[in-house]
Amino acid sequence: MADILLVAQSGGPSPVINASLAGILLEAQQHGFRAVYGAVHGIEGILKEELLDIGGEREDTLEALSRTPAAALGSSRYKLAAGDLERMAAVLRAHDIGAFIYIGGNGSMLVCHRLAQLLPGLRVMGVPKTIDNDLPLTDHTPGYGSAARFMALAARDAGRDLESMATFDDVVILEALGRDAGWLAAAAALLKADEDEAPHLVYVPEIPFEEAQFLADVQRVHARLGRVFVVVGEGLRDAAGHFPGAGSAPVDALGRTMYSLSAGVAHHLVALVRDRLQLQARALRPGLIGRAFSACISEVDRREALLTGAAAVRHLLAGQSGQMVALERPAAVPYQSTTRLVALSEVAGPVKHLPRTFMNAAGTMVSPDFVAYALPLIGDLPPPLARLQRRPVPQRLSSA
């Protein structure tokens, strides 16, 4: 093959977005591409004709890249304007680019689809990436397993911290990323050992949020345990579609609410708990840390990111175009995964929501079905936490 391959990354980075890039480059080096270019900051780099020659990277560099968070080429949230597709087509033709791989989420797959329609001679392949796990027609997305691992560990360990501060703190509310879907909020419960372990309550955007019921739930758990660890998705909304605490937050280039620049649902609910229940409460908003924390990379997630990148190259070589590489699960026990192709037209735009069956009847905790689905994706389980036997010593003095 004499084609030049162009690769770009888009959207919020994941802990393994570079593993997909490494998989692409490792596979491309095994075949006769004339060159492999990378676009700086996604489609913005194509529009500005800012391209890098990345085809000659050493194997040890690519191995390290597969464990490196953030987007090595630079990412983008650019919204296409009139004439942009034509400009991109002109740049691709000027550089003799015959194949294009875009690593990204829903919006990126839409760009891929439109570019493939505009340039029938260009072979286009999408590689999924999103910690939100909200791309349709794929069992899960590379990036989700590592971010889910982070959330599970954060909830488990911060829950022990809350337990140790029981004479001072009453409630902790951990806010999970996930604009429209509750996959990451739900993942916070994956290491929950028993009913008394954190988290005690989990709320996801798919289930309409009621503040009065939330306060009743918190009060009930606190009466039983003396502490409450709550996890909420950043995109929580009530039955009317309003975001608690979002207020008049600005929107990004794609018109989406920027929760990081708002008070946030966790801070709003903390104020509510303090005011209505008179309990000491605090908010935790790890935000971008969860998508950039290399120490929490799931080996399952990393291997699958490499797999999807390599598969995209192989499918291009086989003449495929206008497709996205999806993951599927041929076996649940023991866990196995493989790849398949889905049409870009079918994944460009829709959001895959957390199924209602993945939450309990009350909508406040994950179900066993969710645990069975998500637990294999976070990789090897960490060692269990210890508890002292705490044998009381008999008192010898009367109470003061």
Secondary structure, DSSP 8 states (H G I E B T S, - for coil): ---EEEEEE-SS--TTHHHHHHHHHHHHTTTT-SEEEEETTTHHHHHTT-EEE-TT--HHHHHHHTT--S-TT--------TTHHHHHHHHHHHTTEEEEEEEESHHHHHHHHHHHHH-TTSEEEEEE--TT---TTSS--TTHHHHHHHHHHHHHHHHHHHHHTTTT--EEEEEE--SS--HHHHHTTTT--STTSS-SEEE-TTS---HHHHHHHHHHHHHHHS-EEEEEETT---TTS--TTTTT--B-TTS-B-GGGS--HHHHHHHHHHHHH---EEEE--GGGGGS-GGG--HHHHHHHHHHHHHHHHHHHTT--SEEEEEEEEETTTTEEEEEEEEHHHHSS------GGGB-TTSSSB-HHHHHHHGGGG-S----------------S---
